[in-house]
Amino acid sequence: MAAALPDWMILERFVFYRDIAAFPDNDAAPFRADGTSSHDGSFSVALRIRDPPGISRLYLQWPSGPKGALRAFSIIAFNKYLCWVNYGGGGILFLSTSLLCFAKKKPPIFYLQLPILDRCLHYRSPALNETNHGVSVTRGSMGYEELRFIDIVRKDGNLIGPLGSGDMEGFTITCHALRITKSGAMEWDMLFFITCYELWTANPSLPHAPLKHPVVSMSDPNVVHFLMSEHLPQIIDKNFQSS
């Protein structure tokens, strides 16, 4: 009997190109499809699924297409909106998918800035900003979908690489939830602010290394997943209780 599918997954942010010899087989990636591009080139895709915090991957076999890893756009479905997350610009573009709005032929589009703590640092390296930021959809306290934003700020001012030393060692993690007011306006509400020193004190075995690519669990809003460098033997799951 086939294994049960997870309720949700963490999907790798890149689409991985593979030639015929390296393309995963049915056992490694059982969900597959074949198609034809607009230029009449045949291609195949395969999805490897892992239970969170394992990372699922989408593979592409496209003999006439581009080589290497292809960047996937950050597009999130939330409530009645389709959201384009721009970590480089530091904001989210919301498009209402309500049938009533589409009936008017001009569905509302609006922009909301992300609550980034160190915006000067953010603009220095736009291409790397999603390393330390993450927008996720999760189950809120009332059972409704909730949008959350995790922001990691390093003391050394870097976005990647080992942590600094001395006074430049360390980082902070901030979590915000998107609130919709009675008037329909949207605003960010800070849920928690925690330092790496609090994490290291609560978890003495936790390596003193940067956390990256935060993802809030879709099934438990109090759980945030992080990645660490590949040479470290673990993926960190941190349970943050928030009121």
Residue pairs with C-beta under 8 A, 6 or more apart in sequence:
2 30
5 49
6 49
6 50
6 51
6 52
7 218
7 219
8 52
8 217
8 218
8 219
9 49
9 50
9 51
9 52
9 56
10 50
10 52
10 53
10 54
10 55
10 56
10 215
10 225
11 55
11 56
11 57
11 58
11 72
12 55
12 56
12 57
12 58
13 71
13 72
13 74
13 130
13 213
14 69
14 70
14 71
14 72
15 58
15 59
15 60
15 69
15 70
15 71
15 72
16 57
16 58
16 59
16 60
16 69
17 59
17 60
17 61
17 62
17 65
17 66
17 67
17 68
17 69
17 70
18 24
18 59
18 60
18 61
19 61
19 63
20 61
20 63
23 44
23 46
23 59
23 61
24 46
24 48
24 59
26 32
28 48
29 46
29 47
29 48
29 49
29 57
29 59
31 46
31 47
31 49
32 44
32 45
32 46
32 47
33 44
33 45
34 42
34 43
34 44
35 42
35 43
35 44
35 45
36 42
36 43
37 43
37 62
37 64
37 65
39 64
41 62
41 63
41 64
41 65
42 63
43 60
43 61
43 62
43 63
43 65
44 60
44 61
44 62
45 58
45 59
45 60
45 61
46 58
46 59
46 61
47 56
47 57
47 58
47 59
48 56
48 57
48 58
48 59
49 56
50 56
52 217
52 225
53 225
53 235
53 237
58 72
60 70
73 84
74 84
74 85
74 86
74 87
74 130
74 135
75 82
75 83
75 84
75 85
76 82
76 83
76 85
76 135
76 136
76 137
76 147
77 83
77 97
77 137
78 137
78 145
78 147
79 144
79 145
79 147
80 96
80 97
80 98
81 94
81 95
81 96
81 97
82 94
82 95
82 97
83 92
83 93
83 94
83 95
83 135
83 147
84 92
84 93
84 95
85 92
85 135
86 92
86 93
87 114
87 126
87 129
87 130
87 133
88 126
88 127
88 129
89 126
90 113
90 114
90 116
90 119
90 122
90 123
90 129
91 111
91 112
91 113
91 114
92 111
92 112
92 114
92 135
93 109
93 110
93 111
94 109
94 110
94 111
94 112
94 186
95 107
95 108
95 109
96 107
96 108
96 109
97 107
98 107
101 107
101 108
112 178
112 186
114 133
114 135
114 149
114 151
114 188
115 149
115 151
115 174
115 176
115 188
115 190
116 122
116 133
116 151
117 151
117 153
117 172
117 174
118 153
121 153
121 157
121 159
122 129
124 159
125 159
128 159
128 160
129 159
130 213
131 159
131 160
131 212
131 213
132 151
132 152
132 153
132 154
132 159
132 212
132 214
133 149
133 150
133 151
133 152
133 214
134 149
134 150
134 213
134 214
134 215
134 216
135 147
135 148
135 149
136 147
136 148
136 149
136 150
136 214
136 215
136 216
136 218
137 145
137 146
137 147
137 148
137 218
138 145
138 146
138 148
138 216
138 217
138 218
138 219
138 220
138 221
139 145
139 146
139 218
139 219
139 220
139 221
140 146
140 177
140 221
141 221
146 177
146 178
146 221
147 177
147 178
148 175
148 176
148 177
148 178
148 191
148 216
148 221
149 175
149 176
149 177
149 178
149 188
150 173
150 174
150 175
150 214
150 215
150 216
150 224
151 173
151 174
151 175
151 176
152 171
152 172
152 173
152 210
152 211
152 212
152 214
153 171
153 172
153 174
154 163
154 164
154 170
154 171
154 210
155 163
155 164
155 167
155 168
155 169
155 170
155 171
156 163
156 164
156 168
156 169
157 168
158 164
160 210
160 212
161 210
162 209
162 210
163 169
163 170
163 171
163 208
163 209
163 210
169 208
170 195
170 196
170 197
171 195
171 196
171 210
171 211
172 193
172 194
172 195
172 196
173 192
173 193
173 194
173 195
173 196
173 199
173 211
173 214
173 224
174 190
174 192
174 193
174 194
175 190
175 191
175 192
175 193
175 216
175 224
175 240
175 242
176 188
176 189
176 190
176 191
177 188
177 189
177 191
178 186
178 187
178 188
178 189
179 186
179 187
179 188
179 189
180 186
181 187
191 240
191 242
191 243
192 240
192 242
194 240
196 208
199 206
199 238
200 206
200 208
206 236
207 228
207 232
209 228
209 229
209 232
210 228
210 229
211 226
211 227
211 228
211 236
212 226
212 227
212 228
213 226
213 227
214 224
214 225
214 226
215 224
215 225
215 226
216 223
216 224
216 225
217 223
217 224
217 225
221 242
222 239
222 240
222 241
222 242
223 237
223 238
223 239
223 240
224 237
224 238
224 240
225 235
225 236
225 237
226 235
226 236
226 237
226 238
227 235
227 236
228 234
228 235
228 236
